[in-house]
Amino acid sequence: MSDVAKRLEKADKYLQKGKIEDALEELLRANHDDPSNEQVAQKAADLCVSLNRNQDATRLLAFLFDQQAGLGDMAKANITYKKLQRFTTPTPDQTYRWAQFTEKTNKKEAIEAYHSSLDGFMKAGRKPEALAVLKKLVALEPSSDLYQRQGALAAELNDGKTAAAAYFQVGKIEVENQRDGFAWFQQASAHDSSNSEVAVAYAWSLLHHNDP
């Protein structure tokens, strides 16, 4: 029997006797010996949560979430993420991954999580990741403000096609609200003149500005 298995057996015996603290110490030692053992981490995390051992709970839950999210186990990852939130603010990466799981079942929570991860990525200067989040957000709640942010960030990252597509959407929103979308179609064309939708919209705007 391996040392980890022995510690698990010892922890179970302590639990049967109601010695929770002793059981946790055995599990933490087992976790130290085999950090990648998900079974050990789960048992230790559950006891840390029940005993409010914040630091250990945070470390173990973060590990479990990353493992479960990586395997695509949405049910377990969702439960673990909720527990993790009780002890710490999840990282932008964790929040982004959780939002991807959640958007199919709870659009409102997913949008809030995407906004949170967007703020986190921007504060960390991780602009490519922030742009990926914006692409998710505009799909869930298309708005002029979000498209403008997407366009500006894409332009900053020299992603002309994404910038053009975003500015084109801003122009469309302006036109739909009976406002002039010329400046936005112009920007879109400047970033990607090969986009046929952008070209038509820009040409239409030029005609309306008496610039045939």
N, C-alpha and C positions, 0 to 999 in steps of 0.2 A: 504493500500500500504506500502511495506517495505521501510526502509530507503534507501536501495540500489536502489530500483526502483525509489524512489523520486529523488535521485541524478542523475540517468540516464535520467530521464525526464527533470530535470533542465539543464543537460549538453546539451541535444538536443536543448533546447530553446536558450542556449547561442550560439550554433553552427549556428542556424538559423539567429542569429543577427550578426554573424561573430566574436563573442567574443571567440576565440579559447583558449586563456590562461585560461579564466574563466571556460570554458567547461572542460579543462584538469584538473583543480584543483578539480572540482566536481567528475570527474572520478577517480582521485587518492584517494580521500576520500572514494569513493565507494569501490575501490580496497583494501584500508586499512580495511574497515569494513568487506569485504568478499573476502579475497585473492584467494580463489579457484574458483571464478566466472570467467569463461573463456570469456564470452561476455564482461564483464567490462574490463578485462585485454587486450582483443583485441582492443577495442575502445581506451583505454588509451595508449596502445603501438603505435597505428597508429598516434595519435596526438603527442606523444613524438618523434617519428621518424620525423614527419614533422617539429617539432620545435627544433630538435637537442638536446633534453633533454637526453644526453647520459646515465647518471646513471640510470634514471628511465626506459629508453628504454631497456637497457641491462637487467635489472632485469625482466621486463615484458616479453620480448622476450624469455629469458631463460625459464621462467615458461611456456609460451605457447608452445615452442618447446618440452619440456619434456612431456607436456600433449598430444600434437598431435602425437609425436613419440610413446608414450605409447599406444595410441589408434590405431596405425598403419595407421594414416591418412597421407600418403606419400606426397600428393599434398600440403596440408597446411604446413606440417613440412618442406618441401623443401623451400617454400617461406619464412617462419619464420627464418630458418637457414641462408639464404642469407642476410636477414635484420640484424640478430644478428652479422654476420661477419663484418658488417659496423661499429659496435660500440665496438666490443671486439673480443678477440680470444676465440672461443668456447672451452669448457672443452674437455679433451680427450674422455670422455664418450659421449658427444654430437656429437663430430666429428665422433666417431666410429659408432654411431647409424645412423648418416646421411649417412656415407659411405655405410652402409648396404642397405639403401633405394636407393642409387644412382647407385650401381654397375650394376643393370639391365638396366639402361638407359644411363649411361655415365661411361664406364669402366675407362677412364683416370682420371676423377675427383675422382672416388671412390678410385683408387690406391693412388692418392696424399693424400686424406683424411685419408686412412689407415696408410700411412707413418707418417702423422702428429700425429695421435692418438697414434701410436706406440712410437714415441719419447716422447710424453706426459706421457704415462704410465711408460716408463722406467725411466724418470726423477723423477717421483713420487714414484718409487720403487714398482710399482704395476705389478709385473712380471707375475702372472697368466693371468691378462687382456692383457698384452703385448703378451703372447703366443697365446691367442685367436686371436689377430690381425694378428700375423704371419701366422696362419693357413689360414686366409682369403687371405692374400697377396700371399702365395705360390700357392693358387688355381687360382689367377688372373694373376700372372706373375712369374711362376716357374723359379728360378735361383739358381745357386750353392750358392751364397752369402746368399740369404734368407733362403735356406734350412740349411745352416751351422748355421745361427743365431737361427733358430728354434730348431735345434738339441741341441745346446749348452744351450739354455734357458730351454728346456724340461729336459735335463739332470740335470741342476741345481735345477729344481723343482721335481726331482725324478719321472718324467714321462717317464719311460723307453721305452714304446711302441711308443710314439710320437718321442722320440729322435732317436730310431732305424729306424723308417720309414723315418725320415728326412735325416739321414746319408746314408741310402740306396739310396735315390734319388741323393745325392751328388755323391756317387759312380757310379751310372748309368750315370750321366752327364759326369763324368770323362771318363768312358769307351766309351761313344758315341763320345767323342772328341779325341779318340785314346790315352788316358792317363791312367795311372794305378789307378784303384779305390780300390786297396787292403786295404789301411789304413782306408778308409771310411766304407767298408764292415766289416772290423774287428771291428771298433767302433760300428757299427750297431748291430753286433752279441753280443758284450759285453753288450749292453743295453737290448736286447731282443732276446735271442737264440731260442725262440719258434716261431719266425716269419719265415715261410717257405721260402718266397722270399729271405729274408736276408740269411738264411742258405744255399740256393742254390748258391747265388752270392758269399758268403764267401768261400764255398767249391771250386767253380770254380776259385776264385782268388788264393786259396792255391795251387791248381794244377798248375796254371800258374807260381807260385813261387817255383815249384818243392818241394812242401811240401804235399805229398799224405797222 
